[in-house]
């Protein structure tokens, strides 16, 4: 009688554990999806390297020439 009870309890526990594991997996994957995907999509939309193909014809970045003066030469650091 004891062995059949333990066998039944073990079978019940395995089924419950499998269902809880599936639910936990779905929850964790959903949380990761909803936290990670928006961050990467924002970075992708930001275009920090200015790599958009249709934005410009050239990748040349126009910069102002540096100012060289005696005062700046004295303040090197």
C-alpha positions in Angstrom: 0.0 0.0 0.0 2.8 2.4 0.8 4.6 1.8 -2.5 1.5 2.4 -4.6 0.8 5.6 -2.7 4.4 6.9 -3.2 4.3 5.9 -6.9 1.0 7.8 -7.3 2.3 10.8 -5.4 5.5 10.8 -7.5 3.6 10.6 -10.7 1.4 13.5 -9.6 4.4 15.5 -8.5 6.2 15.0 -11.8 3.1 16.2 -13.8 2.7 19.3 -11.5 6.4 20.1 -11.7 6.4 19.8 -15.5 3.4 22.2 -15.8 4.9 24.7 -13.3 8.2 24.5 -15.3 6.4 25.3 -18.6 4.5 28.2 -17.0 7.7 29.6 -15.5 9.6 29.3 -18.8 6.9 31.1 -20.7 6.9 33.8 -18.1 10.6 34.3 -18.0 10.9 34.3 -21.8 8.1 36.9 -22.0 9.8 39.1 -19.4 13.1 39.0 -21.2 11.4 39.6 -24.6 9.6 42.7 -23.3 12.7 44.1 -21.6 15.4 43.4 -24.1 13.7 43.9 -27.5 12.7 47.6 -26.8 16.2 48.5 -25.7 17.8 47.1 -28.9 15.1 48.6 -31.1 15.8 52.0 -29.6 19.5 51.7 -30.2 18.8 50.6 -33.7 16.6 53.6 -34.4 19.0 56.0 -32.9 21.7 55.4 -35.5 24.7 56.7 -33.5 27.2 55.8 -36.2 25.2 57.7 -38.9 25.0 54.6 -41.1 21.7 55.3 -42.7 22.0 54.7 -46.4 19.6 57.3 -47.7 20.5 60.1 -45.3 23.6 61.3 -47.2 25.6 60.7 -50.3 28.9 60.7 -48.3 30.0 59.6 -44.9 32.2 62.7 -44.6 31.6 64.6 -41.3 32.1 68.3 -41.5 34.0 69.7 -38.5 35.0 73.2 -37.5 38.8 73.9 -37.8 40.5 73.9 -34.4 41.4 77.3 -32.9 45.1 77.7 -32.3 46.1 80.6 -30.1 48.8 81.4 -27.7 46.3 81.2 -24.8 45.4 77.6 -25.7 49.0 76.7 -26.1 49.6 77.8 -22.5 46.6 75.7 -21.2 47.6 72.3 -22.6 46.1 70.3 -19.7 
